[in-house]
């Protein structure tokens, strides 16, 4: 219930991604997952879960909190996209929060609410819950994908993902 789902929650195919916004490989997979959601629409439930690799990506958790704060104003996916599309801009900055506040303003979010939410215990706990669920599923790198509950060896490209999803849909 507390997952962000793009597509349809009622879809027979669920693709879950454990991801880190600062991870270059996650950034490389972002256009692929976006294209899958566009192509499959309500036939798929694409679920994004936070798995910030805090020890190597110092801005990853803050980026996750920014998307959750935007989500409080119904703009999770818009912030998700903006953060991935601008990954090179904020990724190695000492004060990445300035970038996220600017993105929030671009999205028309209430700045005061965004600033309060980004540092809230509720949001920090949600990200930690996602991270802990990943650990329970033996996630140890990002991105890690699960298709209908089965951990995938990361498909190399869009066509590989598409064929896996079509294979699952044809079995249903």
Steps between C-alpha positions, in 0.01 A plus 500: 500500500785743561673420169510743210346322201509620141258315275221309672496349849264235356738391224593133474865597447693674776850632444669619820820700488725555800690810404736777608451842337874571501598165347621537139365153407158596638518819296578291192198273567265793562410560131444126455250474787331821386457355150362173643234687696411707193472194277327259739281759677236337720633152415788554741553621854842663523597538865786723612670420831782694659832328558748785558858375514590751772860382537592592139231751395483783750200670332293189429292504816433874470384444141267224621363732769443771236286263292301397806451864601375571148276196530330663799384758245410238236813554292713194582541383140567851371778548757627144435536585131656842562758358741604223261502731197727744685713241683830645372403848621445426871675167552839622624389826658561577866158662537275292275199614701514837321447317170208298638332814639538661158347191335212518749441863403510406130230240571287762675528341844442686824861578596438524875318166509768340281777621735313368804421165339848432361637485854203327663533182704212347303687531171830381646320196645334418166834505319654284771203257472564469125870445564433233764255319269773495236746348746244229586479421126880481472531825304866596512537729198302751301303476294345168596179393329231248590245386242191350666709423807794342315838672525639576155851502371487859380387508139749690286255708303139582423450205265620254766257647756218504248546134409504397869176690563336358188602150607330553839186649344469214251503249789204671669 
